[in-house]
Amino acid sequence: MGWNYSDKLVTMFQDALSGSGESYHGRIANADGIGHHGSIACGDAIVFSFKVERADDPKMDRIASARYETFGCTSAIASSEALCYIIESMKPTPVEALSITAEDIAVFLEGMPKQKMHCSVMGAEVLKEAVKDWAIKRNVDHSQFIEEDKHAEDEGPLVCTCFNRTDAYLRQSITDLAITSLDELMVRTQAGTGCGSCINTSGGLHDILKEETLKNRTKVKPITAHDEKENQEIEAKVTLVIQTAIRPHLNRQGSDIQLVRVKGNLVYCELSGDHGPELSAIIDNLFKELVHPELRLVDF
């Protein structure tokens, strides 16, 4: 089954997809602060921008508007919406905005699955990057209020030194993104794509993937082609997700999606219009989150 999201989180996600007047999706032209966090390869990426009402003393500038562009899952999009809402409601100085934490975002959304808390962390991190950008533009010494990132002890050992990927991050990514192959793990997290020394070493990517794949197989009930009743239920849920969460967004971009059939854990769809592998990855992720974590999109 899919993730157990709060009604508020789902509403903010749907507002973003529908392009309603309540959404903060977009990018501010000539923004005073811009932050980037994550990467498409990792599955989630956020661009956050804000505009300030300038004061004579730069430290007294106040954020007047905030917008985001997110490539990612339901929680990443809702977390970005929440971040913008909180900021525009507070109208804080950029330094005051740094007090907004990942926990604040999760509380505002009335909770989110533990496995998705990293999405609210991304919101807090991208805010920090945007404030740093503002500080540089306004000649403010950001070292006074922004500490440089340091490897956190509770993240476990550092596995990939090239991209600063920890044991905990990699294990969480394997579970959240339903990663089943070494190539997919490397593409989605970038780990191992630098010098490659972390791939086959003891406790490296190969060992972590093997351990997590074995654990995850015992957690999720497989979908089989022989379970006809469950397949029918899965197909009905997939159809609903396409109609309410995917097609409206694609139609605004001049694209569309048609469900061909569901067979076992494979969802066969036909995508029309201009699109790349990134769009297929988003749709695949939505099926996993909102319907069943073992589903896989087959685009043809």
C-alpha positions as CSV (number, residue, x, y, z in Angstrom):
1,M,0.0,0.0,0.0
2,G,1.0,3.6,-0.3
3,W,2.4,6.0,2.3
4,N,0.1,7.2,5.1
5,Y,0.0,11.0,4.4
6,S,-1.9,13.6,6.4
7,D,-4.9,15.3,4.7
8,K,-3.0,18.7,4.9
9,L,0.0,17.2,3.1
10,V,-2.1,15.7,0.4
11,T,-4.0,19.0,-0.1
12,M,-0.9,21.0,-0.5
13,F,0.5,18.5,-2.9
14,Q,-2.7,18.5,-5.0
15,D,-2.8,22.3,-5.0
16,A,0.8,22.4,-6.4
17,L,-0.1,19.9,-9.2
18,S,-3.3,21.6,-10.1
19,G,-1.6,25.0,-10.3
20,S,-4.2,26.6,-8.1
21,G,-3.9,30.1,-6.8
22,E,-2.9,28.7,-3.4
23,S,0.4,27.2,-4.8
24,Y,3.8,28.8,-4.3
25,H,5.3,26.9,-7.3
26,G,7.5,29.0,-9.5
27,R,10.7,31.0,-9.5
28,I,11.1,34.7,-8.6
29,A,12.8,36.8,-11.3
30,N,15.8,38.7,-10.0
31,A,15.5,37.0,-6.7
32,D,17.5,38.3,-3.7
33,G,18.2,34.8,-2.5
34,I,18.4,31.5,-4.5
35,G,19.2,28.1,-3.0
36,H,19.7,24.7,-4.7
37,H,19.6,21.4,-2.9
38,G,19.6,17.8,-4.0
39,S,19.9,16.5,-7.5
40,I,17.6,14.9,-10.1
41,A,20.0,11.9,-10.0
42,C,19.2,11.5,-6.3
43,G,15.4,11.6,-6.9
44,D,14.7,14.9,-5.3
45,A,15.9,18.4,-6.2
46,I,14.7,21.8,-5.0
47,V,15.3,25.4,-6.2
48,F,14.1,27.9,-3.6
49,S,14.0,31.7,-4.2
50,F,12.9,34.7,-2.3
51,K,12.5,38.5,-2.6
52,V,13.1,40.9,0.2
53,E,11.9,44.4,1.1
54,R,15.2,46.1,1.4
55,A,16.2,48.2,4.5
56,D,19.2,50.5,4.9
57,D,20.7,47.9,7.2
58,P,20.9,44.7,5.1
59,K,20.3,42.6,8.2
60,M,16.9,44.2,8.6
61,D,15.7,43.2,5.1
62,R,12.5,41.2,5.3
63,I,11.4,38.4,3.0
64,A,8.3,39.4,1.2
65,S,7.7,36.5,-1.2
66,A,9.0,33.0,-1.6
67,R,8.7,30.4,-4.4
68,Y,10.1,27.0,-5.2
69,E,10.6,24.5,-8.1
70,T,10.8,20.9,-7.0
71,F,11.6,17.8,-8.9
72,G,10.6,15.0,-6.5
73,C,8.1,13.1,-4.6
74,T,4.8,14.0,-2.9
75,S,6.5,14.9,0.4
76,A,9.2,17.0,-1.3
77,I,6.6,19.1,-3.1
78,A,4.4,19.5,0.0
79,S,7.4,20.4,2.1
80,S,8.4,23.1,-0.4
81,E,4.8,24.5,-0.3
82,A,4.8,24.5,3.5
83,L,8.2,26.3,3.6
84,C,7.0,29.1,1.4
85,Y,3.7,29.4,3.3
86,I,5.5,29.6,6.7
87,I,8.0,32.2,5.4
88,E,5.4,34.5,3.8
89,S,3.3,34.3,6.9
90,M,6.2,35.2,9.2
91,K,7.8,37.8,6.8
92,P,11.1,37.3,8.7
93,T,14.5,38.7,8.0
94,P,16.6,36.2,6.2
95,V,18.6,35.5,9.4
96,E,15.3,35.0,11.3
97,A,14.1,32.6,8.6
98,L,17.0,30.2,9.5
99,S,15.1,29.4,12.7
100,I,12.6,27.4,10.6
101,T,13.5,23.7,11.1
102,A,12.6,20.5,9.3
103,E,10.4,19.7,12.4
104,D,8.5,22.9,11.9
105,I,7.8,22.0,8.3
106,A,6.6,18.5,9.3
107,V,4.4,19.9,12.1
108,F,2.8,22.4,9.7
109,L,2.0,19.5,7.4
110,E,0.4,17.6,10.4
111,G,3.1,15.0,10.2
112,M,4.7,12.9,7.5
113,P,5.9,9.3,7.2
114,K,9.2,8.8,9.1
115,Q,10.7,7.5,5.8
116,K,9.9,10.9,4.2
117,M,11.3,13.2,6.9
118,H,14.4,13.8,4.8
119,C,12.1,15.8,2.5
120,S,11.4,18.4,5.2
121,V,15.2,18.4,5.9
122,M,15.8,19.3,2.3
123,G,13.4,22.3,2.7
124,A,15.4,23.6,5.7
125,E,18.7,23.0,3.9
126,V,17.7,24.8,0.7
127,L,16.5,27.7,2.8
128,K,20.0,27.9,4.3
129,E,21.5,28.0,0.8
130,A,19.2,30.8,-0.3
131,V,20.0,32.9,2.8
132,K,23.7,32.4,2.1
133,D,23.2,33.6,-1.4
134,W,21.3,36.7,-0.1
135,A,24.1,37.4,2.4
136,I,26.7,37.3,-0.4
137,K,24.7,39.7,-2.6
138,R,24.2,42.1,0.3
139,N,27.8,41.9,1.6
140,V,26.7,40.3,4.9
141,D,29.2,38.0,6.6
142,H,27.2,34.7,6.6
143,S,29.7,32.9,8.8
144,Q,28.1,34.6,11.8
145,F,24.8,32.7,11.4
146,I,25.5,29.8,9.0
147,E,27.8,27.0,10.0
148,E,29.5,25.1,7.2
149,D,28.1,21.6,6.8
150,K,29.8,18.9,8.8
151,H,29.4,15.2,8.7
152,A,26.8,14.2,11.4
153,E,27.7,11.4,13.7
154,D,24.2,9.9,13.6
155,E,24.4,9.5,9.8
156,G,26.8,6.6,10.3
157,P,30.1,6.1,8.5
158,L,30.8,8.0,5.3
159,V,30.7,5.6,2.4
160,C,31.2,7.7,-0.6
161,T,33.8,10.5,0.0
162,C,33.4,12.0,-3.5
163,F,29.8,12.9,-2.9
164,N,29.5,12.8,0.9
165,R,27.0,9.9,0.9
166,T,26.7,8.3,4.3
167,D,25.6,4.7,5.2
168,A,22.3,5.9,6.6
169,Y,21.5,8.1,3.6
170,L,22.2,5.2,1.2
171,R,20.1,2.7,3.1
172,Q,17.2,5.2,3.4
173,S,17.4,5.9,-0.4
174,I,17.3,2.2,-1.2
175,T,14.1,1.9,0.8
176,D,12.4,5.1,-0.2
177,L,13.2,4.8,-3.9
178,A,12.7,1.0,-4.1
179,I,16.2,0.7,-5.5
180,T,17.0,-2.9,-6.5
181,S,20.2,-2.7,-8.6
182,L,23.7,-1.3,-8.1
183,D,23.4,0.8,-11.3
184,E,20.2,2.4,-10.1
185,L,21.7,3.1,-6.6
186,M,24.6,4.9,-8.3
187,V,22.4,6.9,-10.7
188,R,19.9,8.0,-8.0
189,T,22.4,8.9,-5.3
190,Q,25.6,9.6,-7.3
191,A,27.5,7.4,-4.9
192,G,30.3,5.5,-6.6
193,T,30.2,7.6,-9.7
194,G,33.4,9.5,-8.7
195,C,36.5,7.5,-8.0
196,G,34.5,4.3,-7.6
197,S,36.5,3.0,-4.6
198,C,33.3,2.7,-2.5
199,I,31.5,0.2,-4.7
200,N,33.1,-3.1,-3.8
201,T,34.9,-2.3,-0.6
202,S,33.8,-3.9,2.6
203,G,30.7,-2.0,3.8
204,G,30.4,-0.3,0.4
205,L,27.6,0.1,-2.0
206,H,27.4,-3.5,-3.0
207,D,27.2,-4.7,0.6
208,I,24.7,-2.1,1.6
209,L,22.4,-2.8,-1.4
210,K,22.5,-6.6,-0.7
211,E,21.6,-6.1,3.0
212,E,18.8,-3.6,2.4
213,T,17.3,-5.5,-0.5
214,L,17.1,-8.7,1.6
215,K,15.4,-6.7,4.5
216,N,13.0,-5.0,2.2
217,R,11.9,-8.2,0.6
218,T,10.6,-9.4,3.9
219,K,8.6,-6.2,4.5
220,V,6.6,-5.8,1.3
221,K,4.0,-8.2,0.2
222,P,4.8,-9.0,-3.5
223,I,2.2,-8.4,-6.2
224,T,1.8,-11.5,-8.3
225,A,0.1,-11.9,-11.7
226,H,-2.0,-14.7,-10.1
227,D,-3.7,-12.5,-7.5
228,E,-6.4,-11.2,-9.8
229,K,-8.5,-9.4,-7.2
230,E,-5.5,-7.5,-5.9
231,N,-4.4,-6.6,-9.5
232,Q,-7.9,-5.1,-10.1
233,E,-7.6,-3.1,-6.9
234,I,-4.1,-1.9,-7.9
235,E,-5.3,-0.9,-11.4
236,A,-8.2,1.1,-9.9
237,K,-5.8,3.0,-7.6
238,V,-3.4,3.6,-10.5
239,T,-6.2,5.0,-12.6
240,L,-7.2,7.3,-9.8
241,V,-3.7,8.6,-9.3
242,I,-3.3,9.2,-13.0
243,Q,-6.6,11.1,-13.2
244,T,-6.1,13.3,-10.1
245,A,-2.3,13.7,-9.6
246,I,-0.6,13.1,-12.9
247,R,-2.7,13.9,-15.9
248,P,-3.7,17.5,-14.9
249,H,0.0,18.4,-14.5
250,L,1.0,16.8,-17.8
251,N,-1.9,18.4,-19.7
252,R,-0.7,21.9,-18.6
253,Q,2.6,21.1,-20.2
254,G,1.1,19.8,-23.4
255,S,1.6,16.1,-22.6
256,D,-0.6,13.3,-21.6
257,I,-0.6,9.7,-20.1
258,Q,-2.7,6.7,-20.9
259,L,-2.9,3.6,-18.8
260,V,-2.5,0.5,-21.0
261,R,-2.6,-2.3,-18.4
262,V,-1.3,-3.4,-15.1
263,K,0.3,-6.8,-14.9
264,G,1.8,-7.9,-11.6
265,N,4.0,-5.1,-10.4
266,L,4.4,-3.5,-13.9
267,V,2.3,-0.5,-14.9
268,Y,2.3,-0.1,-18.7
269,C,1.6,3.4,-19.7
270,E,1.8,5.4,-22.9
271,L,3.3,8.9,-22.5
272,S,2.7,11.5,-25.2
273,G,4.3,14.9,-25.8
274,D,7.8,16.1,-24.9
275,H,9.2,14.3,-21.9
276,G,12.4,12.7,-20.8
277,P,13.5,10.0,-18.3
278,E,13.1,12.5,-15.5
279,L,9.3,12.7,-16.0
280,S,9.1,8.9,-16.1
281,A,11.0,8.7,-12.8
282,I,8.6,11.1,-11.1
283,I,5.6,9.1,-12.3
284,D,7.2,5.9,-11.2
285,N,7.9,7.4,-7.8
286,L,4.2,8.5,-7.5
287,F,2.9,5.0,-8.2
288,K,5.3,3.6,-5.6
289,E,4.2,6.2,-2.9
290,L,0.5,6.4,-3.6
291,V,-0.4,2.9,-4.7
292,H,2.3,0.2,-3.9
293,P,6.0,0.4,-3.3
294,E,6.7,-2.5,-5.7
295,L,5.1,-1.0,-8.7
296,R,7.3,0.0,-11.7
297,L,6.3,2.2,-14.6
298,V,6.9,0.7,-18.1
299,D,6.7,3.6,-20.7
300,F,6.2,2.6,-24.2
